[in-house]
C-alpha cells in the first residue's frame, strides 16, 4: 500500500466489537499509529482487566472466508483511559460509539489545543449527525475539522463468548456509503481504499446526509426489536433463549414484523422525498450489504421491488430473511450445515458499575434514531403510523422498568430522549438548502 493511502495516527473511541474490529483491520493494513480510548464504565473495566491478562493482544476470528487484513491478532500499543492523556499527536478520531454519545465524548476533550486533529469519522451515525457535529465544531472554533460519515459499520461482529478482547467477525458488508463535509480534502479516498482492501465497495455520496440516510439499522432494528418477542428478551421478561434474526418462535421474525418493516420503509421514503433526499430500493439495499443466492431470490425480483404491491414486498422480504438464516456463502461442515448467520443474541438490561439499570445500545440507540425521524415526519407532514407504533412499544417496556426499579435506579444514559429540538433544527436547515437547491456544509 502506498504511503499516501494509509490512515495514520488514529484514535478509536470505544471498546466494543466495532471498535476492536476497526483497530485490528487498521493495524493489519499498516496504519503506523492506532490507539484506543476507553470510557469509564464497567464494560471498559472488564476490557482493561482482560487486555492485561491477554498481554495486550486483540484477536479477530472468522468462521467464513474473509480477506486476511480483516481479522487476526494484533498488539495494542496505545491505550488511553483519561482525556488528559490525549496529546496533540492524533490526526484522526474514530467514534465507534452510539451516535447519541458523540457530543458528550467530545465535549470533555480539549479540541482547541489538538491542532493536529483534522478528521472525525462517524462509523454508525444517524440522519444529521455530521450536520450537528459540524455546527458544534464551528461554535468551538474548530471549523477546520472534517467530519466523515459512514452509512453503517461495515461488518457483522460480536464479542466471542464472554471475552472482551476477542471478536467473531461473521461477515463483511458488500457496500458502504460514505461522505464528508470536505469532499476535496482527499481523506475519503483513504477510507475507500481501506474498505476496498477488505473487498467492500465504498460508494462516495454528495454529502453526509445522503450517506447517513442509508443507515441500514433503522430499517431492520426498528421492526425486529420493537415488538413483544424482542423486548421481553431485552428487559428480562422471557427466560427462553431467542435470537434477533431468527423466525418465530426462535426469534421475532414473522410476516407481521416484516409488514412493519415494509410500512416503515414507505414512511421513511416519504419523509426523505419531502426532505429532498434520494429514495432507494430497500430489498436491493439489503442485498448489497449481505447478498443472497440467485437461486433463492432472482435479481429481477430484487430490482423490481419498488414496483411491487406492499403484500408482494412483504413476501419478498420474508423470503430474504429465510435465505439468510444461514450464510449461503459459508463452507458447510461434514454434516452439510452452513454457518448459523442468524444466531445473534440479544443484549439485555444490566446493572452498571454504580448499580444502575442500563438499557443496551440495541435497542436504546435505535429508539433515539427513530424518535428523530418521527419528529421530522411531524414537521414535514409525512406518514408516521408505524414509527409511532414502534416507539410506543419500546416506551411501554421502558416505563414498566422505571416503575419496577424506580427512576433513581436507572442509568441516566438510558433515559428516554425526545428529539423535537434536533428535528426542528434539521428541518430549518433542510428547508433553507432546498430553497438554494443544494445541500452545503
Secondary structure, DSSP 8 states (H G I E B T S, - for coil): --GGG---SEEEE--SHHHHHHHHHHHHTT-S-EEEE--SSHHHHHHHHHHHHTTTEEEEEESS---GGGSEEEE--EEE-SGGG--TT-SEEEE-S-GGGHHHHHTTS-GGG-TT--EEEESS--TTHHHHHHHHHHHHT-TT-EEEEESS-SEEEEE-TT-SSEEEEEEE-SEEEEEES-TTSSHHHHHHHHHHTTT-EEEE-SSHHHHHHT-HHHHHHHHHHSSHHHHHHHTT---S--BTTSBTTTSSB-HHHHHHHHHHHHHHHHHHHHHT-----HHHHHHHHS---TTTS-HHHHHTGGGS-HHHHHHHHHHHHHHTSS-TTS---TTS----TT--B----EE-TTS-EE--HHHHHHHHHHHHHHHHHHHHT---HHHHHHHHHHHHHHHHHHHHH-GGGB-GGGS----HHHHHHHHHHHHHHHHTTS---
